[in-house]
Amino acid sequence: MPPKFKRAPEAADKDKVRLLGLDSSDEEEENIFVNSNPDAPHASARAGSKDPKIKQVQTQVSKVIGVMKDNISKVMERGEKLDDLEEKSGELADSATRFRHSSRRLQQKLWWQQCKWKCIIAALIAFIIIIIIAVIIKISRG
């Protein structure tokens, strides 16, 4: 079934950048999203907080961000694979339609060829019967 709408390739690339958090609109957000190393300090850690609970939460957030980035990239790859599969299924449907039409044409051609042979054989049999009847009539008269 064809999709209800298609996105332009540029829109898909922009969505990838936006979803992965690589948009350069906010520098601090970029640092948080790009830096998925759990041991790397974030903006609040650089500000001087040494609380272990904060570091633990930041580590968890970094891990979650890493997992989310992986999940988003997997979803995007899945979408690309689905697009490829949709394209291939469309090509297969077109090929099946062409095959169906060509097989019907071949079937009709063979049917006509068979009809011609049946007519030729029937004409030969009729000709042979006429010759036999002519020979029998000639023998009976003469």
N, C-alpha and C positions, 0 to 999 in steps of 0.2 A: 504494500500500500504506500503511495507516495506521501511524503511529509506534507503537513499543512502549510508550512512556511520554511524557507531556507534563509539562513543568515549569510551575510556576505563574509568572505574569508577575513577581511580586516576586522569585522565585529567579533569574530571568534577569537582572533589574536588579542584583541583588546580585553575580551572577557577573561582569557587565560591570565593576562598580566594583572587584571584587577582581582581575580579570584586567588591568585597566588600571592597577592600582597606586594607585588613588585612595582606598583604605581608610585611614582616619585613625587606625588602631591604633598606628602607629609614626611619629612625626613625621619622623625622619630619612629613613626609607624614602619617605615622602610627598614630601619635598623632592627626593630623587633621582629618583623616578618622574615627578613633575609637572614638574620643571624639566628640559626636554629641550634647553635651549639649550646648545650645546657650549662656548660661551665663559663660561658662568656657573660660578662656583666652587661646589664641593660642600663637604660638611662637613670632609673631610680637607684640602681646599685652604684652607679658612678657618682651619684650625688652624695654618697657618704654613708648610706645605711649598711650596717654590718650585722643586722639581725639575722640569725640563722633561719628563722621562719620565713622571712621575706625571701631569702636565697632559695629556700626549699620551694616556695610557691613559684618563684621565677623559673626555677629548674623545671617544675611541672608544666608551667605555661609554655616554656620553650619546647618541651617534649610534645605537648599537645599541638603546638604550632607546626612542629615537624611532621607529626602524624597527619594533621589536616592538609598540609602541603602535599604530602604523598597521596592522600586520598583524592585531592582535587586533581592532581596530575593523572592519577589512574582513571578518574571519571572522564577527563578530557581525552585520554587515549582511547577509552571505551567508546566515547562519542565518535572519534575518528574512525575506529574500527566499524562501528555501526553504519557510518556514512559509506564506507567502502563496501560493506556487505549489502547495503541498499542499492548501491550502484551496480554491483555484480548481479544482484537478483533482478534488477531491471533489464540488464543485458541478457540474462538467461531467459527472461520472459519474452523478449524480442526475438531471440534465437528460436525459442519454441514455436512462436507464431510463424516465423519464416519456414521452419521445418514442417509445420502442419500444412501450410499452403503448398509447399513444394511436393509434399507427399500426396496431397489430394490431386494435384495436377498430374503426377506420375500415375496415380491410380486410374484417373480418367483416360490417360493416354493408353495404358495397358488394357483397359476395358474396351476401348475402340479397336485396338489392335486385335484383341481376341474376337471381337465381333466380325472384323474383316476376315479373319481366318475361318470362322464358322461359315460365313457367307461363301467363301471360296470353296470350302469342302462341300457345302450343300450344293453349289452349282456343279461341281465335279460329279457328285453322286447323281444329281438330276441328269447331267449329260450322259453319264454311263447308263442310267436307266433308259433314257431315250434311245441310245444306240442299241441296247439289248432289245427293247420293244421293236425298234425298226428291223433288226435282224430277225426276230421271231415272226413279224408280219411278212417279211420278204420270204422266209422259209415256208410259212403256211400258204402263201399264194403260189408259190412257184415250184 
